[in-house]
Structure formats: C-alpha cells, structure tokens
Amino acid sequence: MRKNYCLVCGRPLTKNEIGLTRKLIDDMAGKFYCMSCLAGYLDVTEDELRAKIEDFKQEGCKLFS
Ligand SMILES: [Zn+2]
C-alpha cells in the first residue's frame, strides 16, 4: 500500500487519519491531513475528531482500526 503523508505538515499518516479525511472531506484527489492539521482545517478540536473516529468504528466502518 502506498504511504500517505499529511498535505500540510508532511507527517506520515495512520490508517485512522486517512479514514477520517475520507469521511469528513470526501476528497477524491488523494489529499490527506493528519489529526492536528485536519482539526485546524475543519475548525474543530482533536478531541472531537477522536470522538468521530470512535463513532465510525461503532458503525463498523472498515476505514478505521
Ligand atoms: Zn499535518
């Protein structure tokens, strides 16, 4: 699998961060953000993003681990 890096800070991304970007931004261009850059981009806190990941996991979404 190709490694993905944060568009903003260049940090290697976890599976959850990639899944979250896919879910929340719905961008097919292959742009991904790490947790802290995504929080800034969406104007939310990292804690809110972590809560969202838990929600998606509860739904059984395969993008998260
Ligand atoms: Zn970043």
PDB file of the backbone (N, CA, C, O) and the ligand in Angstrom, with CONECT records:
HET     ZN  A 101       1
ATOM      1  N   MET A   1       0.830  -1.204   0.000  1.00  0.00           N
ATOM      2  CA  MET A   1       0.000   0.000   0.000  1.00  0.00           C
ATOM      3  C   MET A   1       0.863   1.252   0.000  1.00  0.00           C
ATOM      4  O   MET A   1       1.854   1.333   0.726  1.00  0.00           O
ATOM      5  N   ARG A   2       0.484   2.224  -0.815  1.00  0.00           N
ATOM      6  CA  ARG A   2       1.217   3.473  -0.921  1.00  0.00           C
ATOM      7  C   ARG A   2       1.104   4.249   0.391  1.00  0.00           C
ATOM      8  O   ARG A   2       0.035   4.325   0.996  1.00  0.00           O
ATOM      9  N   LYS A   3       2.229   4.822   0.815  1.00  0.00           N
ATOM     10  CA  LYS A   3       2.204   5.607   2.033  1.00  0.00           C
ATOM     11  C   LYS A   3       1.601   6.978   1.757  1.00  0.00           C
ATOM     12  O   LYS A   3       1.860   7.587   0.719  1.00  0.00           O
ATOM     13  N   ASN A   4       0.809   7.443   2.685  1.00  0.00           N
ATOM     14  CA  ASN A   4       0.224   8.768   2.547  1.00  0.00           C
ATOM     15  C   ASN A   4       0.796   9.703   3.599  1.00  0.00           C
ATOM     16  O   ASN A   4       1.077   9.310   4.731  1.00  0.00           O
ATOM     17  N   TYR A   5       0.960  10.959   3.185  1.00  0.00           N
ATOM     18  CA  TYR A   5       1.508  11.955   4.082  1.00  0.00           C
ATOM     19  C   TYR A   5       0.562  13.144   4.196  1.00  0.00           C
ATOM     20  O   TYR A   5      -0.207  13.431   3.279  1.00  0.00           O
ATOM     21  N   CYS A   6       0.628  13.818   5.316  1.00  0.00           N
ATOM     22  CA  CYS A   6      -0.205  14.996   5.525  1.00  0.00           C
ATOM     23  C   CYS A   6       0.137  16.068   4.493  1.00  0.00           C
ATOM     24  O   CYS A   6       1.305  16.386   4.268  1.00  0.00           O
ATOM     25  N   LEU A   7      -0.900  16.615   3.875  1.00  0.00           N
ATOM     26  CA  LEU A   7      -0.732  17.642   2.852  1.00  0.00           C
ATOM     27  C   LEU A   7      -0.083  18.897   3.416  1.00  0.00           C
ATOM     28  O   LEU A   7       0.628  19.606   2.704  1.00  0.00           O
ATOM     29  N   VAL A   8      -0.325  19.171   4.692  1.00  0.00           N
ATOM     30  CA  VAL A   8       0.131  20.418   5.308  1.00  0.00           C
ATOM     31  C   VAL A   8       1.525  20.283   5.926  1.00  0.00           C
ATOM     32  O   VAL A   8       2.418  21.074   5.621  1.00  0.00           O
ATOM     33  N   CYS A   9       1.715  19.274   6.800  1.00  0.00           N
ATOM     34  CA  CYS A   9       2.971  19.200   7.547  1.00  0.00           C
ATOM     35  C   CYS A   9       3.877  18.053   7.094  1.00  0.00           C
ATOM     36  O   CYS A   9       5.023  17.965   7.534  1.00  0.00           O
ATOM     37  N   GLY A  10       3.375  17.164   6.211  1.00  0.00           N
ATOM     38  CA  GLY A  10       4.227  16.119   5.659  1.00  0.00           C
ATOM     39  C   GLY A  10       4.438  14.911   6.541  1.00  0.00           C
ATOM     40  O   GLY A  10       5.248  14.043   6.215  1.00  0.00           O
ATOM     41  N   ARG A  11       3.728  14.836   7.650  1.00  0.00           N
ATOM     42  CA  ARG A  11       3.862  13.717   8.577  1.00  0.00           C
ATOM     43  C   ARG A  11       3.224  12.463   7.985  1.00  0.00           C
ATOM     44  O   ARG A  11       2.160  12.555   7.372  1.00  0.00           O
ATOM     45  N   PRO A  12       3.853  11.280   8.155  1.00  0.00           N
ATOM     46  CA  PRO A  12       3.209  10.031   7.708  1.00  0.00           C
ATOM     47  C   PRO A  12       1.920   9.813   8.483  1.00  0.00           C
ATOM     48  O   PRO A  12       1.851  10.089   9.680  1.00  0.00           O
ATOM     49  N   LEU A  13       0.903   9.320   7.797  1.00  0.00           N
ATOM     50  CA  LEU A  13      -0.420   9.239   8.402  1.00  0.00           C
ATOM     51  C   LEU A  13      -0.777   7.835   8.869  1.00  0.00           C
ATOM     52  O   LEU A  13      -0.333   6.842   8.292  1.00  0.00           O
ATOM     53  N   THR A  14      -1.578   7.768   9.915  1.00  0.00           N
ATOM     54  CA  THR A  14      -2.122   6.498  10.371  1.00  0.00           C
ATOM     55  C   THR A  14      -3.358   6.156   9.549  1.00  0.00           C
ATOM     56  O   THR A  14      -3.918   7.006   8.857  1.00  0.00           O
ATOM     57  N   LYS A  15      -3.768   4.906   9.637  1.00  0.00           N
ATOM     58  CA  LYS A  15      -4.964   4.460   8.930  1.00  0.00           C
ATOM     59  C   LYS A  15      -6.187   5.273   9.357  1.00  0.00           C
ATOM     60  O   LYS A  15      -7.031   5.618   8.530  1.00  0.00           O
ATOM     61  N   ASN A  16      -6.274   5.571  10.641  1.00  0.00           N
ATOM     62  CA  ASN A  16      -7.418   6.323  11.146  1.00  0.00           C
ATOM     63  C   ASN A  16      -7.461   7.742  10.593  1.00  0.00           C
ATOM     64  O   ASN A  16      -8.533   8.269  10.297  1.00  0.00           O
ATOM     65  N   GLU A  17      -6.289   8.357  10.457  1.00  0.00           N
ATOM     66  CA  GLU A  17      -6.249   9.726   9.931  1.00  0.00           C
ATOM     67  C   GLU A  17      -6.672   9.760   8.466  1.00  0.00           C
ATOM     68  O   GLU A  17      -7.372  10.674   8.029  1.00  0.00           O
ATOM     69  N   ILE A  18      -6.238   8.754   7.719  1.00  0.00           N
ATOM     70  CA  ILE A  18      -6.640   8.670   6.312  1.00  0.00           C
ATOM     71  C   ILE A  18      -8.144   8.437   6.209  1.00  0.00           C
ATOM     72  O   ILE A  18      -8.828   9.066   5.402  1.00  0.00           O
ATOM     73  N   GLY A  19      -8.647   7.525   7.037  1.00  0.00           N
ATOM     74  CA  GLY A  19     -10.076   7.239   7.034  1.00  0.00           C
ATOM     75  C   GLY A  19     -10.904   8.457   7.396  1.00  0.00           C
ATOM     76  O   GLY A  19     -11.958   8.707   6.811  1.00  0.00           O
ATOM     77  N   LEU A  20     -10.416   9.206   8.362  1.00  0.00           N
ATOM     78  CA  LEU A  20     -11.134  10.388   8.822  1.00  0.00           C
ATOM     79  C   LEU A  20     -11.191  11.459   7.722  1.00  0.00           C
ATOM     80  O   LEU A  20     -12.230  12.081   7.504  1.00  0.00           O
ATOM     81  N   THR A  21     -10.076  11.660   7.044  1.00  0.00           N
ATOM     82  CA  THR A  21     -10.068  12.627   5.942  1.00  0.00           C
ATOM     83  C   THR A  21     -11.065  12.212   4.873  1.00  0.00           C
ATOM     84  O   THR A  21     -11.807  13.041   4.345  1.00  0.00           O
ATOM     85  N   ARG A  22     -11.075  10.928   4.561  1.00  0.00           N
ATOM     86  CA  ARG A  22     -12.010  10.426   3.546  1.00  0.00           C
ATOM     87  C   ARG A  22     -13.453  10.682   3.950  1.00  0.00           C
ATOM     88  O   ARG A  22     -14.277  11.112   3.143  1.00  0.00           O
ATOM     89  N   LYS A  23     -13.741  10.406   5.225  1.00  0.00           N
ATOM     90  CA  LYS A  23     -15.105  10.536   5.719  1.00  0.00           C
ATOM     91  C   LYS A  23     -15.553  11.998   5.787  1.00  0.00           C
ATOM     92  O   LYS A  23     -16.679  12.331   5.418  1.00  0.00           O
ATOM     93  N   LEU A  24     -14.666  12.854   6.259  1.00  0.00           N
ATOM     94  CA  LEU A  24     -15.075  14.222   6.579  1.00  0.00           C
ATOM     95  C   LEU A  24     -14.891  15.192   5.416  1.00  0.00           C
ATOM     96  O   LEU A  24     -15.630  16.172   5.321  1.00  0.00           O
ATOM     97  N   ILE A  25     -13.945  14.950   4.547  1.00  0.00           N
ATOM     98  CA  ILE A  25     -13.692  15.899   3.457  1.00  0.00           C
ATOM     99  C   ILE A  25     -14.239  15.380   2.133  1.00  0.00           C
ATOM    100  O   ILE A  25     -14.580  16.163   1.247  1.00  0.00           O
ATOM    101  N   ASP A  26     -14.321  14.056   2.001  1.00  0.00           N
ATOM    102  CA  ASP A  26     -14.874  13.471   0.779  1.00  0.00           C
ATOM    103  C   ASP A  26     -14.122  13.979  -0.450  1.00  0.00           C
ATOM    104  O   ASP A  26     -14.726  14.404  -1.435  1.00  0.00           O
ATOM    105  N   ASP A  27     -12.821  13.928  -0.374  1.00  0.00           N
ATOM    106  CA  ASP A  27     -11.971  14.438  -1.448  1.00  0.00           C
ATOM    107  C   ASP A  27     -11.348  13.263  -2.194  1.00  0.00           C
ATOM    108  O   ASP A  27     -10.626  12.463  -1.599  1.00  0.00           O
ATOM    109  N   MET A  28     -11.617  13.157  -3.463  1.00  0.00           N
ATOM    110  CA  MET A  28     -11.128  12.036  -4.251  1.00  0.00           C
ATOM    111  C   MET A  28      -9.749  12.295  -4.842  1.00  0.00           C
ATOM    112  O   MET A  28      -9.200  11.441  -5.538  1.00  0.00           O
ATOM    113  N   ALA A  29      -9.195  13.456  -4.571  1.00  0.00           N
ATOM    114  CA  ALA A  29      -7.914  13.826  -5.170  1.00  0.00           C
ATOM    115  C   ALA A  29      -6.725  13.242  -4.424  1.00  0.00           C
ATOM    116  O   ALA A  29      -5.576  13.453  -4.814  1.00  0.00           O
ATOM    117  N   GLY A  30      -6.999  12.506  -3.349  1.00  0.00           N
ATOM    118  CA  GLY A  30      -5.912  11.885  -2.622  1.00  0.00           C
ATOM    119  C   GLY A  30      -5.138  12.826  -1.718  1.00  0.00           C
ATOM    120  O   GLY A  30      -3.951  12.626  -1.459  1.00  0.00           O
ATOM    121  N   LYS A  31      -5.823  13.849  -1.244  1.00  0.00           N
ATOM    122  CA  LYS A  31      -5.199  14.758  -0.279  1.00  0.00           C
ATOM    123  C   LYS A  31      -5.625  14.335   1.115  1.00  0.00           C
ATOM    124  O   LYS A  31      -6.812  14.173   1.396  1.00  0.00           O
ATOM    125  N   PHE A  32      -4.630  14.159   1.993  1.00  0.00           N
ATOM    126  CA  PHE A  32      -4.939  13.714   3.342  1.00  0.00           C
ATOM    127  C   PHE A  32      -4.301  14.632   4.373  1.00  0.00           C
ATOM    128  O   PHE A  32      -3.289  15.283   4.116  1.00  0.00           O
ATOM    129  N   TYR A  33      -4.913  14.666   5.529  1.00  0.00           N
ATOM    130  CA  TYR A  33      -4.417  15.506   6.621  1.00  0.00           C
ATOM    131  C   TYR A  33      -4.194  14.674   7.873  1.00  0.00           C
ATOM    132  O   TYR A  33      -4.922  13.715   8.126  1.00  0.00           O
ATOM    133  N   CYS A  34      -3.184  15.043   8.657  1.00  0.00           N
ATOM    134  CA  CYS A  34      -3.007  14.407   9.956  1.00  0.00           C
ATOM    135  C   CYS A  34      -4.054  14.972  10.915  1.00  0.00           C
ATOM    136  O   CYS A  34      -4.756  15.930  10.592  1.00  0.00           O
ATOM    137  N   MET A  35      -4.146  14.373  12.084  1.00  0.00           N
ATOM    138  CA  MET A  35      -5.182  14.751  13.039  1.00  0.00           C
ATOM    139  C   MET A  35      -5.141  16.243  13.381  1.00  0.00           C
ATOM    140  O   MET A  35      -6.185  16.895  13.385  1.00  0.00           O
ATOM    141  N   SER A  36      -3.973  16.786  13.664  1.00  0.00           N
ATOM    142  CA  SER A  36      -3.936  18.174  14.109  1.00  0.00           C
ATOM    143  C   SER A  36      -4.184  19.147  12.957  1.00  0.00           C
ATOM    144  O   SER A  36      -4.824  20.180  13.157  1.00  0.00           O
ATOM    145  N   CYS A  37      -3.689  18.837  11.750  1.00  0.00           N
ATOM    146  CA  CYS A  37      -3.946  19.707  10.609  1.00  0.00           C
ATOM    147  C   CYS A  37      -5.411  19.621  10.177  1.00  0.00           C
ATOM    148  O   CYS A  37      -5.997  20.616   9.752  1.00  0.00           O
ATOM    149  N   LEU A  38      -5.994  18.437  10.287  1.00  0.00           N
ATOM    150  CA  LEU A  38      -7.401  18.269   9.934  1.00  0.00           C
ATOM    151  C   LEU A  38      -8.279  19.060  10.910  1.00  0.00           C
ATOM    152  O   LEU A  38      -9.268  19.673  10.508  1.00  0.00           O
ATOM    153  N   ALA A  39      -7.914  19.040  12.177  1.00  0.00           N
ATOM    154  CA  ALA A  39      -8.653  19.803  13.180  1.00  0.00           C
ATOM    155  C   ALA A  39      -8.618  21.294  12.832  1.00  0.00           C
ATOM    156  O   ALA A  39      -9.636  21.980  12.925  1.00  0.00           O
ATOM    157  N   GLY A  40      -7.452  21.786  12.436  1.00  0.00           N
ATOM    158  CA  GLY A  40      -7.332  23.187  12.054  1.00  0.00           C
ATOM    159  C   GLY A  40      -8.128  23.504  10.800  1.00  0.00           C
ATOM    160  O   GLY A  40      -8.776  24.547  10.709  1.00  0.00           O
ATOM    161  N   TYR A  41      -8.073  22.596   9.832  1.00  0.00           N
ATOM    162  CA  TYR A  41      -8.766  22.775   8.559  1.00  0.00           C
ATOM    163  C   TYR A  41     -10.276  22.830   8.762  1.00  0.00           C
ATOM    164  O   TYR A  41     -10.963  23.640   8.139  1.00  0.00           O
ATOM    165  N   LEU A  42     -10.792  21.960   9.641  1.00  0.00           N
ATOM    166  CA  LEU A  42     -12.232  21.877   9.872  1.00  0.00           C
ATOM    167  C   LEU A  42     -12.689  22.777  11.016  1.00  0.00           C
ATOM    168  O   LEU A  42     -13.884  22.891  11.291  1.00  0.00           O
ATOM    169  N   ASP A  43     -11.712  23.423  11.689  1.00  0.00           N
ATOM    170  CA  ASP A  43     -12.011  24.298  12.817  1.00  0.00           C
ATOM    171  C   ASP A  43     -12.730  23.563  13.946  1.00  0.00           C
ATOM    172  O   ASP A  43     -13.726  24.042  14.489  1.00  0.00           O
ATOM    173  N   VAL A  44     -12.198  22.387  14.285  1.00  0.00           N
ATOM    174  CA  VAL A  44     -12.685  21.622  15.433  1.00  0.00           C
ATOM    175  C   VAL A  44     -11.470  21.241  16.281  1.00  0.00           C
ATOM    176  O   VAL A  44     -10.335  21.526  15.898  1.00  0.00           O
ATOM    177  N   THR A  45     -11.700  20.598  17.431  1.00  0.00           N
ATOM    178  CA  THR A  45     -10.585  20.158  18.255  1.00  0.00           C
ATOM    179  C   THR A  45     -10.200  18.720  17.905  1.00  0.00           C
ATOM    180  O   THR A  45     -10.988  17.978  17.318  1.00  0.00           O
ATOM    181  N   GLU A  46      -8.965  18.337  18.279  1.00  0.00           N
ATOM    182  CA  GLU A  46      -8.532  16.956  18.033  1.00  0.00           C
ATOM    183  C   GLU A  46      -9.387  15.968  18.818  1.00  0.00           C
ATOM    184  O   GLU A  46      -9.624  14.849  18.365  1.00  0.00           O
ATOM    185  N   ASP A  47      -9.847  16.384  19.992  1.00  0.00           N
ATOM    186  CA  ASP A  47     -10.717  15.511  20.792  1.00  0.00           C
ATOM    187  C   ASP A  47     -12.017  15.211  20.047  1.00  0.00           C
ATOM    188  O   ASP A  47     -12.513  14.085  20.084  1.00  0.00           O
ATOM    189  N   GLU A  48     -12.561  16.217  19.376  1.00  0.00           N
ATOM    190  CA  GLU A  48     -13.789  15.997  18.602  1.00  0.00           C
ATOM    191  C   GLU A  48     -13.543  15.016  17.461  1.00  0.00           C
ATOM    192  O   GLU A  48     -14.397  14.187  17.147  1.00  0.00           O
ATOM    193  N   LEU A  49     -12.369  15.118  16.847  1.00  0.00           N
ATOM    194  CA  LEU A  49     -12.038  14.183  15.769  1.00  0.00           C
ATOM    195  C   LEU A  49     -11.905  12.771  16.303  1.00  0.00           C
ATOM    196  O   LEU A  49     -12.376  11.818  15.682  1.00  0.00           O
ATOM    197  N   ARG A  50     -11.250  12.633  17.480  1.00  0.00           N
ATOM    198  CA  ARG A  50     -11.098  11.301  18.078  1.00  0.00           C
ATOM    199  C   ARG A  50     -12.466  10.701  18.396  1.00  0.00           C
ATOM    200  O   ARG A  50     -12.672   9.500  18.222  1.00  0.00           O
ATOM    201  N   ALA A  51     -13.402  11.532  18.861  1.00  0.00           N
ATOM    202  CA  ALA A  51     -14.763  11.072  19.144  1.00  0.00           C
ATOM    203  C   ALA A  51     -15.434  10.599  17.858  1.00  0.00           C
ATOM    204  O   ALA A  51     -16.157   9.603  17.860  1.00  0.00           O
ATOM    205  N   LYS A  52     -15.196  11.306  16.776  1.00  0.00           N
ATOM    206  CA  LYS A  52     -15.773  10.913  15.484  1.00  0.00           C
ATOM    207  C   LYS A  52     -15.227   9.558  15.035  1.00  0.00           C
ATOM    208  O   LYS A  52     -15.967   8.719  14.522  1.00  0.00           O
ATOM    209  N   ILE A  53     -13.932   9.356  15.231  1.00  0.00           N
ATOM    210  CA  ILE A  53     -13.335   8.063  14.873  1.00  0.00           C
ATOM    211  C   ILE A  53     -14.027   6.943  15.636  1.00  0.00           C
ATOM    212  O   ILE A  53     -14.336   5.892  15.075  1.00  0.00           O
ATOM    213  N   GLU A  54     -14.267   7.181  16.934  1.00  0.00           N
ATOM    214  CA  GLU A  54     -14.957   6.171  17.738  1.00  0.00           C
ATOM    215  C   GLU A  54     -16.357   5.911  17.198  1.00  0.00           C
ATOM    216  O   GLU A  54     -16.797   4.762  17.146  1.00  0.00           O
ATOM    217  N   ASP A  55     -17.062   6.970  16.797  1.00  0.00           N
ATOM    218  CA  ASP A  55     -18.400   6.822  16.223  1.00  0.00           C
ATOM    219  C   ASP A  55     -18.353   5.951  14.974  1.00  0.00           C
ATOM    220  O   ASP A  55     -19.155   5.030  14.816  1.00  0.00           O
ATOM    221  N   PHE A  56     -17.404   6.252  14.089  1.00  0.00           N
ATOM    222  CA  PHE A  56     -17.297   5.493  12.835  1.00  0.00           C
ATOM    223  C   PHE A  56     -16.960   4.037  13.118  1.00  0.00           C
ATOM    224  O   PHE A  56     -17.462   3.136  12.447  1.00  0.00           O
ATOM    225  N   LYS A  57     -16.106   3.810  14.118  1.00  0.00           N
ATOM    226  CA  LYS A  57     -15.757   2.428  14.476  1.00  0.00           C
ATOM    227  C   LYS A  57     -16.979   1.674  14.982  1.00  0.00           C
ATOM    228  O   LYS A  57     -17.177   0.499  14.673  1.00  0.00           O
ATOM    229  N   GLN A  58     -17.794   2.376  15.769  1.00  0.00           N
ATOM    230  CA  GLN A  58     -19.028   1.770  16.283  1.00  0.00           C
ATOM    231  C   GLN A  58     -19.935   1.336  15.149  1.00  0.00           C
ATOM    232  O   GLN A  58     -20.616   0.314  15.232  1.00  0.00           O
ATOM    233  N   GLU A  59     -19.933   2.135  14.080  1.00  0.00           N
ATOM    234  CA  GLU A  59     -20.765   1.808  12.917  1.00  0.00           C
ATOM    235  C   GLU A  59     -20.183   0.650  12.116  1.00  0.00           C
ATOM    236  O   GLU A  59     -20.812   0.140  11.189  1.00  0.00           O
ATOM    237  N   GLY A  60     -18.966   0.243  12.489  1.00  0.00           N
ATOM    238  CA  GLY A  60     -18.322  -0.860  11.797  1.00  0.00           C
ATOM    239  C   GLY A  60     -17.619  -0.461  10.519  1.00  0.00           C
ATOM    240  O   GLY A  60     -17.404  -1.287   9.633  1.00  0.00           O
ATOM    241  N   CYS A  61     -17.260   0.818  10.425  1.00  0.00           N
ATOM    242  CA  CYS A  61     -16.582   1.306   9.228  1.00  0.00           C
ATOM    243  C   CYS A  61     -15.187   0.687   9.097  1.00  0.00           C
ATOM    244  O   CYS A  61     -14.403   0.706  10.046  1.00  0.00           O
ATOM    245  N   LYS A  62     -14.885   0.140   7.917  1.00  0.00           N
ATOM    246  CA  LYS A  62     -13.633  -0.574   7.694  1.00  0.00           C
ATOM    247  C   LYS A  62     -12.437   0.352   7.481  1.00  0.00           C
ATOM    248  O   LYS A  62     -11.300  -0.112   7.396  1.00  0.00           O
ATOM    249  N   LEU A  63     -12.687   1.651   7.396  1.00  0.00           N
ATOM    250  CA  LEU A  63     -11.586   2.593   7.197  1.00  0.00           C
ATOM    251  C   LEU A  63     -10.808   2.829   8.469  1.00  0.00           C
ATOM    252  O   LEU A  63      -9.750   3.459   8.449  1.00  0.00           O
ATOM    253  N   PHE A  64     -11.333   2.320   9.596  1.00  0.00           N
ATOM    254  CA  PHE A  64     -10.709   2.602  10.882  1.00  0.00           C
ATOM    255  C   PHE A  64     -10.296   1.321  11.587  1.00  0.00           C
ATOM    256  O   PHE A  64     -10.864   0.251  11.367  1.00  0.00           O
ATOM    257  N   SER A  65      -9.277   1.464  12.451  1.00  0.00           N
ATOM    258  CA  SER A  65      -8.836   0.291  13.203  1.00  0.00           C
ATOM    259  C   SER A  65      -8.636   0.650  14.661  1.00  0.00           C
ATOM    260  O   SER A  65      -8.263  -0.207  15.462  1.00  0.00           O
TER     261      SER A  65
HETATM  262 ZN    ZN A 101      -0.331  17.639   9.354  1.00  0.00          ZN2+
END
